[in-house]
């Protein structure tokens, strides 16, 4: 009986460690310099008042579907149920922010977990010589769920 309890305790502690593996990352699109994905927070100057904040759920196993919640400055959200979520600033304001949170994830192996992983992005339109704009491209397929392709 003691061996069974010990194995059960080890199993529970392992499950709680793996449930924290999924994290939301973000990057600013439309910047004067290349950006890297950053967990929980990202910020950058942009080359245009119309820019984007791109979010992704970085998980330890393949993702089929994500339930997102989000808010931000005036703009358009493209989140669907995919691993990526994109906010596009549609205002003429020179700065703004957006936050996206992954609330639930369904993995391709059929398992799922509830999450409360969020990332916050902030951007501002700056002046000065800018030679090239760097954008983050996310296809419509990446924004949409791949669960429709599972059998």
Order of alpha helices (4+ residues) and beta strands (2+ residues): alpha-beta-beta-beta-beta-beta-beta-beta-beta-beta-alpha
